């Protein structure tokens, strides 16, 4: 479940945090509290390294990258922060966090990080909506903000959707902490980074300029309808969906009716089977 009630204020004035490009800029309001826990990327520590994971190959002594974490699960953000946010060791400085689309746009605009770790499924329109609203920041020639999708989903439509939206890469949450740090630095350098099996989705989608949509049925739905579809398929009640997406129950009902009509389905059980078959849940 998302942290719908957590405060938006994930940014505070710079308190002297070290790192390239931080002078006069905002710093992270939340630190790495506790250990990485269940939500952290796995496999990043080694028995011979008492301080945690070894320094990633992509980082060099003294190099820094400023990062914003965008994910609707507080525990996962805390885990990632604890895993990669030890700046003196990893070179990664977490300067802000966000749990939904509006928070993400606010924090990213305020902090202007080099890289944003972006979840695909977010309340308020999803990762694609964050990319759309931050497109001027991505296009800035002098200080571009680059996005790396970090998601539990490995569905082709999710991968291609955020890449079309402007993300520089897509990795799944099974990635190790060391590999995640390396991916962040590569994205900062302008490289494209993908988990191995996901690269094929992108190559197939962009093999020709007239490539057909990944799923014509899914393309009939708006971004909001897709969000409602996923939550319905996950077993959420209408009231829970309304709270999650900050909309009314009546609006949820309207979206469900539209989804059923567009997909030519009769009820939420058929909808759940449809979504499961396409690995949207």
MILUM-265235 format. One line per 10 residues: number of its first residue (from 1); their letters; for each residue x, y, z of C-alpha. Coordinates in nm, 2 decimals, decimal comma. Example, Ala and Ser with C-alpha at 12.3 -4.5 7.8 and 13.67 -1.06 7.14 Angstrom:
REM MILUM-265235
1	AS	1,23:-0,45:0,78; 1,37:-0,11:0,71 .
END
This chain:
REM MILUM-265235
1	XXXXXXXXXX	0,00:0,00:0,00; 0,12:0,35:-0,06; 0,20:0,61:0,20; -0,08:0,84:0,09; -0,07:1,03:0,42; 0,30:1,10:0,45; 0,41:1,46:0,42; 0,52:1,61:0,10; 0,81:1,79:0,26; 1,09:1,55:0,16 .
11	XXXXXXXXXX	1,32:1,85:0,09; 1,49:2,09:0,33; 1,75:2,37:0,28; 2,11:2,26:0,24; 2,28:2,18:0,57; 2,63:2,16:0,44; 2,61:1,81:0,28; 2,91:1,73:0,07; 2,90:1,64:-0,29; 2,94:1,79:-0,63 .
21	XXXXXXXXXX	2,67:2,04:-0,73; 2,51:2,07:-0,39; 2,63:2,42:-0,29; 2,32:2,63:-0,21; 2,09:2,34:-0,31; 1,83:2,14:-0,11; 1,93:1,84:0,09; 1,74:1,52:0,18; 1,50:1,56:0,47; 1,50:1,20:0,55 .
31	XXXXXXXXXX	1,81:1,00:0,63; 1,89:0,63:0,62; 1,71:0,51:0,93; 1,80:0,16:1,03; 1,91:-0,12:0,80; 1,81:-0,19:0,45; 1,54:-0,44:0,56; 1,32:-0,64:0,34; 1,26:-0,36:0,10; 1,62:-0,31:0,00 .
41	XXXXXXXXXX	1,79:-0,43:-0,31; 1,93:-0,77:-0,24; 2,28:-0,93:-0,25; 2,48:-0,61:-0,21; 2,69:-0,70:0,09; 3,00:-0,92:0,10; 3,15:-1,11:0,39; 3,49:-0,94:0,33; 3,35:-0,59:0,34; 3,25:-0,48:0,69 .
51	XXXXXXXXXX	3,12:-0,15:0,56; 2,87:-0,31:0,33; 2,89:-0,35:-0,05; 3,22:-0,28:-0,23; 3,26:0,04:-0,41; 3,08:0,02:-0,75; 3,29:0,01:-1,06; 3,11:0,31:-1,20; 3,21:0,54:-0,92; 3,55:0,71:-0,88 .
61	XXXXXXXXXX	3,70:0,86:-0,56; 3,55:1,20:-0,50; 3,28:1,16:-0,76; 2,92:1,24:-0,65; 2,58:1,20:-0,80; 2,27:1,36:-0,65; 1,96:1,13:-0,65; 1,59:1,16:-0,57; 1,40:0,84:-0,48; 1,04:0,81:-0,61 .
71	XXXXXXXXXX	0,84:0,51:-0,48; 0,51:0,48:-0,31; 0,64:0,22:-0,05; 0,81:0,40:0,24; 0,99:0,08:0,35; 1,14:0,03:0,01; 1,26:0,39:0,00; 1,42:0,35:0,34; 1,59:0,03:0,23; 1,73:0,19:-0,08 .
81	XXXXXXXXXX	1,85:0,49:0,11; 2,03:0,27:0,36; 2,18:0,06:0,09; 2,31:0,32:-0,15; 2,29:0,65:0,04; 2,62:0,62:0,23; 2,77:0,90:0,03; 3,14:0,87:0,14; 3,14:0,51:0,03; 2,91:0,50:-0,27 .
91	XXXXXXXXXX	2,92:0,85:-0,40; 2,54:0,87:-0,41; 2,38:1,16:-0,22; 2,00:1,11:-0,17; 1,86:1,47:-0,18; 1,49:1,39:-0,17; 1,21:1,14:-0,17; 0,85:1,13:-0,30; 0,56:0,89:-0,28; 0,33:1,01:-0,56 .
101	XXXXXXXXXX	0,33:1,21:-0,88; 0,27:1,55:-0,73; 0,53:1,50:-0,46; 0,78:1,38:-0,72; 0,74:1,68:-0,95; 0,77:1,92:-0,65; 1,08:1,75:-0,51; 1,26:1,70:-0,84; 1,19:2,06:-0,94; 1,32:2,19:-0,61 .
111	XXXXXXXXXX	1,64:1,98:-0,59; 1,73:1,94:-0,96; 1,91:1,60:-0,90; 2,13:1,44:-1,17; 1,94:1,11:-1,15; 1,59:1,02:-1,04; 1,51:0,66:-0,94; 1,15:0,63:-1,05; 0,89:0,36:-0,98; 0,65:0,29:-1,26 .
121	XXXXXXXXXX	0,33:0,25:-1,06; 0,26:0,56:-0,86; -0,06:0,73:-0,73; -0,15:1,03:-0,93; -0,07:0,91:-1,28; 0,22:0,68:-1,27; 0,59:0,72:-1,36; 0,49:0,82:-1,71; 0,31:1,13:-1,58; 0,62:1,23:-1,37 .
131	XXXXXXXXXX	0,83:1,21:-1,69; 0,57:1,41:-1,89; 0,57:1,69:-1,63; 0,94:1,69:-1,59; 1,02:1,69:-1,96; 1,16:2,05:-1,95; 1,41:1,94:-1,69; 1,52:1,64:-1,90; 1,57:1,87:-2,20; 1,79:2,12:-2,01 .
141	XXXXXXXXXX	2,12:2,11:-2,20; 2,33:2,24:-1,91; 2,18:2,05:-1,61; 1,97:1,76:-1,74; 1,77:1,56:-1,49; 1,79:1,19:-1,60; 1,55:0,92:-1,50; 1,62:0,55:-1,42; 1,31:0,34:-1,37; 1,33:0,10:-1,07 .
151	XXXXXXXXXX	1,03:-0,12:-1,06; 0,91:-0,47:-0,95; 0,74:-0,49:-1,29; 0,91:-0,65:-1,58; 0,61:-0,61:-1,82; 0,69:-0,50:-2,17; 0,43:-0,22:-2,17; 0,58:-0,07:-1,85; 0,93:-0,08:-1,98; 0,84:0,07:-2,32 .
161	XXXXXXXXXX	0,61:0,33:-2,17; 0,87:0,49:-1,95; 1,14:0,47:-2,22; 0,91:0,65:-2,46; 0,85:0,90:-2,18; 1,22:0,98:-2,17; 1,37:0,75:-1,90; 1,73:0,65:-1,97; 1,70:0,30:-1,84; 1,49:0,04:-1,65 .
171	XXXXXXXXXX	1,61:-0,20:-1,39; 1,40:-0,43:-1,17; 1,40:-0,44:-0,79; 1,60:-0,76:-0,78; 1,91:-0,56:-0,87; 2,19:-0,56:-0,61; 2,29:-0,24:-0,43; 2,63:-0,24:-0,60; 2,48:-0,28:-0,95; 2,22:-0,01:-0,87 .
181	XXXXXXXXXX	2,49:0,24:-0,78; 2,68:0,15:-1,10; 2,36:0,20:-1,30; 2,30:0,54:-1,15; 2,65:0,66:-1,24; 2,61:0,53:-1,60; 2,28:0,71:-1,64; 2,44:1,02:-1,51; 2,69:0,99:-1,79; 2,41:0,96:-2,04 .
191	XXXXXXXXXX	2,43:0,59:-2,10; 2,12:0,37:-2,14; 2,09:0,09:-1,87; 1,86:-0,21:-1,86; 1,82:-0,53:-1,68; 1,93:-0,80:-1,93; 1,60:-0,94:-2,04; 1,43:-0,60:-2,06; 1,66:-0,47:-2,33; 1,49:-0,69:-2,58 .
201	XXXXXXXXXX	1,16:-0,52:-2,52; 1,30:-0,19:-2,61; 1,49:-0,32:-2,92; 1,17:-0,48:-3,05; 0,96:-0,17:-2,99; 1,20:0,07:-3,16; 1,32:-0,16:-3,44; 1,12:0,04:-3,68; 0,95:0,38:-3,67; 0,61:0,23:-3,75 .
211	XXXXXXXXXX	0,63:-0,04:-3,47; 0,27:-0,13:-3,36; 0,16:-0,07:-3,00; 0,27:-0,34:-2,75; -0,10:-0,41:-2,66; -0,37:-0,25:-2,86; -0,64:-0,32:-2,60; -0,43:-0,16:-2,32; -0,36:0,14:-2,54; -0,73:0,21:-2,55 .
221	XXXXXXXXXX	-0,71:0,30:-2,18; -0,60:0,63:-2,03; -0,32:0,63:-1,77; -0,58:0,68:-1,49; -0,79:0,39:-1,62; -0,48:0,17:-1,62; -0,41:0,26:-1,26; -0,76:0,17:-1,16; -0,74:-0,15:-1,36; -0,43:-0,26:-1,18 .
231	XXXXXXXXXX	-0,57:-0,18:-0,83; -0,90:-0,36:-0,91; -0,70:-0,67:-1,03; -0,50:-0,66:-0,71; -0,82:-0,69:-0,51; -0,86:-0,34:-0,38; -1,21:-0,22:-0,29; -1,35:0,10:-0,45; -1,30:0,30:-0,13; -0,93:0,19:-0,11 .
241	XXXXXXXXXX	-0,87:0,28:-0,47; -1,03:0,62:-0,41; -0,80:0,69:-0,12; -0,50:0,56:-0,30; -0,55:0,78:-0,61; -0,70:1,08:-0,43; -1,03:1,06:-0,62; -1,39:1,00:-0,52; -1,56:0,66:-0,51; -1,80:0,77:-0,78 .
251	XXXXXXXXXX	-1,50:0,86:-1,00; -1,35:0,51:-0,94; -1,69:0,35:-1,04; -1,68:0,56:-1,36; -1,33:0,45:-1,45; -1,42:0,08:-1,39; -1,72:0,11:-1,61; -1,51:0,27:-1,89; -1,24:0,00:-1,86; -1,50:-0,28:-1,88 .
261	XXXXXXXXXX	-1,66:-0,12:-2,18; -1,34:-0,06:-2,37; -1,21:-0,41:-2,30; -1,55:-0,57:-2,36; -1,55:-0,74:-2,02; -1,85:-0,81:-1,80; -1,72:-0,78:-1,44; -1,42:-0,73:-1,22; -1,35:-1,10:-1,21; -1,30:-1,11:-1,59 .
271	XXXXXXXXXX	-1,10:-0,79:-1,56; -0,87:-0,95:-1,30; -0,81:-1,25:-1,53; -0,74:-1,02:-1,82; -0,49:-0,82:-1,62; -0,32:-1,13:-1,48; -0,28:-1,28:-1,82; -0,09:-0,97:-1,93; 0,12:-0,96:-1,61; -0,02:-0,62:-1,51 .
281	X	-0,09:-0,71:-1,15 .
END
